[in-house]
Amino acid sequence: MALNPQLFPNGMPIPFTNEMFVLVRHGVEFEVDKIPGSQGGRVKAWGIIYLSNIRMVFVASRPVGNFFAFDMPLLYVHDEKFNQPIFHCNNISGQVEPVVPENEHRALYSTHSFKILFKEGGCGTFVPLFLNLIASVRRYNQQVNHEPQPRVDPLQAAQTPIDEMMRHAYVDPNDPTKIFLQQPTTESQLRRRTYQSQPVEGSM
């Protein structure tokens, strides 16, 4: 997880090298805990989810205090679960590990719990794509790294072959999720190389 990742002026996350956006979903409510500076550490915000071959990024429609976006590397997400409560809207809950800066200690950072609530329309496109993508990323990571690594590079997920999965994605007409058939071209020459705070490649 990384709080407030770099965004374009239109709110779309600035991509990493080799990152491919898979879908965008409007009309979701996002809940997350252990956010510094927020009351009780919890934040609840309305906004948009972007899903790529590397990460899932929530971008708030309006900032909540100093919180305006939340970046979750797919390799750091675990215990994800699709919930269908009787009296409330469908949601995905889970946990995500923090992206720890190279010069800082892991013990200083806590695991976050999150929830994505689908408030507008169905989720029959988003949920299968998300679950299939995260399973593919994990499978590929296990094939490449035979030894469990304490600090896996989250950008390693970019090597996961997702073309076949995208070609066979089911599109639910009740789900307002939009699938990217081609990559967005807005300032697409800008790319990030790492999760650390550095100038964006191509921005000079």
C-alpha positions in Angstrom: 0.0 0.0 0.0 1.1 3.5 -0.7 -0.9 6.5 0.5 -1.6 9.3 -2.0 0.2 8.0 -5.1 1.1 10.3 -8.0 -1.9 11.2 -10.2 -2.5 13.0 -13.5 -4.6 16.2 -13.2 -7.6 14.2 -14.4 -7.2 11.9 -11.4 -5.9 8.8 -13.2 -2.8 7.2 -11.6 0.5 7.9 -13.3 1.5 4.4 -14.6 4.6 2.5 -13.8 6.9 1.1 -16.5 5.2 -1.9 -18.1 1.9 -1.2 -16.2 -1.3 -2.0 -18.1 -4.6 -0.7 -16.8 -7.3 -3.4 -17.0 -10.5 -1.6 -15.8 -11.9 1.4 -14.1 -15.0 1.3 -11.8 -16.9 4.4 -10.7 -19.4 4.7 -7.8 -17.6 2.7 -5.1 -17.2 3.5 -1.4 -13.8 2.7 0.0 -12.9 2.1 3.6 -9.4 1.6 5.0 -7.8 1.8 8.5 -4.5 2.9 10.0 -4.3 6.2 7.9 -2.1 8.7 9.7 -3.9 12.0 10.5 -7.4 10.7 10.2 -9.9 10.4 13.1 -9.4 7.0 14.7 -7.2 6.1 11.8 -10.2 5.1 9.6 -11.1 6.7 6.3 -14.3 6.2 4.4 -14.5 7.9 0.9 -16.5 7.8 -2.3 -14.7 7.5 -5.6 -13.2 5.4 -8.4 -11.1 2.2 -8.5 -8.5 1.6 -11.1 -7.2 -2.0 -11.6 -4.0 -2.8 -13.4 -1.6 -5.7 -13.8 0.4 -4.3 -10.9 -2.0 -2.7 -8.4 -5.4 -1.4 -7.5 -5.8 2.3 -6.9 -8.7 4.0 -5.2 -9.0 7.7 -6.1 -11.4 9.8 -3.9 -13.9 12.1 -5.6 -13.2 14.5 -2.8 -10.2 14.4 -0.4 -10.9 13.3 3.1 -8.5 15.4 5.2 -5.1 14.6 3.7 -6.3 11.4 2.0 -7.1 11.5 -1.7 -5.9 8.2 -3.1 -4.7 4.8 -1.9 -2.5 2.4 -3.9 -2.6 -1.4 -3.2 0.0 -3.6 -5.0 -1.6 -6.9 -6.0 1.3 -8.9 -4.6 0.8 -7.3 -1.2 -3.0 -8.0 -1.0 -4.2 -11.0 1.0 -7.2 -12.5 2.7 -9.4 -10.9 0.0 -13.0 -12.0 0.1 -16.2 -11.2 -1.9 -19.1 -10.6 0.5 -22.8 -10.6 -0.4 -24.6 -9.5 2.7 -28.4 -9.7 2.7 -29.2 -6.1 3.9 -26.1 -4.2 2.5 -24.4 -3.9 -0.8 -21.9 -6.4 -2.2 -18.3 -5.7 -1.3 -14.7 -7.0 -1.4 -12.8 -7.0 1.9 -9.2 -7.8 2.5 -5.8 -6.7 3.9 -2.8 -5.1 2.2 0.8 -4.8 3.3 2.5 -1.4 3.3 5.1 -0.4 0.7 8.0 0.3 3.1 10.6 2.8 1.9 14.0 1.2 1.4 15.6 3.2 4.3 12.9 2.4 6.8 12.1 -0.6 9.0 9.1 -2.8 8.3 8.1 -2.8 12.0 7.2 0.9 11.7 4.3 0.1 9.3 1.1 -1.8 9.9 -1.0 -4.0 7.7 -4.2 -2.2 6.5 -7.7 -3.7 6.3 -9.8 -2.4 3.4 -13.3 -2.7 2.0 -14.6 -1.8 -1.5 -18.4 -1.4 -1.5 -20.2 -1.5 -4.8 -22.9 1.2 -4.3 -23.9 1.7 -8.0 -24.9 -1.3 -10.0 -23.6 -4.9 -10.0 -20.1 -6.2 -9.8 -20.2 -9.2 -12.1 -17.4 -7.8 -14.3 -15.2 -6.3 -11.6 -15.1 -9.2 -9.1 -14.2 -12.1 -11.4 -11.5 -10.0 -13.2 -10.0 -8.8 -9.8 -10.0 -12.4 -8.4 -8.6 -13.9 -11.6 -5.9 -11.2 -11.9 -4.7 -11.5 -8.3 -4.6 -15.3 -8.6 -2.5 -15.0 -11.9 -0.1 -12.6 -10.2 0.4 -14.9 -7.3 0.9 -18.0 -9.5 3.4 -16.2 -11.7 5.3 -14.9 -8.6 5.5 -18.4 -7.2 6.9 -19.8 -10.5 9.5 -17.1 -10.7 10.5 -17.0 -7.0 10.8 -20.5 -5.6 12.0 -19.1 -2.3 9.6 -17.0 -0.3 11.0 -13.5 -0.1 10.3 -11.1 2.8 10.4 -8.0 0.5 8.9 -8.9 -2.9 9.2 -6.1 -5.5 5.5 -5.1 -6.2 6.4 -4.1 -9.7 7.3 -7.7 -10.5 3.6 -8.3 -11.1 4.0 -6.4 -14.4 5.5 -9.6 -15.9 2.3 -11.6 -15.3 0.8 -12.7 -18.7 -2.8 -11.3 -18.6 -3.7 -11.1 -22.3 -5.5 -14.4 -22.4 -7.5 -13.6 -19.2 -8.6 -10.2 -20.7 -9.7 -11.8 -24.0 -12.1 -14.1 -22.1 -13.4 -11.6 -19.5 -17.1 -11.8 -18.9 -18.8 -8.4 -19.1 -21.9 -8.1 -16.9 -24.4 -5.6 -18.4 -25.5 -4.6 -14.8 -21.9 -3.7 -13.9 -20.8 -0.2 -14.8 -17.1 -1.3 -14.8 -15.3 -0.1 -17.9 -12.6 -2.4 -19.4 -9.6 -0.8 -21.1 -9.5 -2.3 -24.6 -6.5 0.0 -25.3 -4.4 1.9 -22.8 -5.3 5.5 -22.0 -3.2 7.9 -23.9 -3.4 10.9 -21.6 0.3 12.0 -21.1 1.1 8.3 -21.5 4.8 9.0 -22.0 5.0 9.7 -18.2 6.1 6.5 -16.4 7.2 5.7 -12.8 10.1 3.3 -12.2 9.7 2.6 -8.5 7.3 3.1 -5.5 9.8 5.5 -3.9 9.2 9.2 -4.3 11.2 10.2 -7.3 10.7 12.4 -10.4 8.5 10.7 -13.0 10.3 9.5 -16.1 9.5 11.7 -19.1 8.3 14.6 -16.9 11.5 16.7 -17.6 
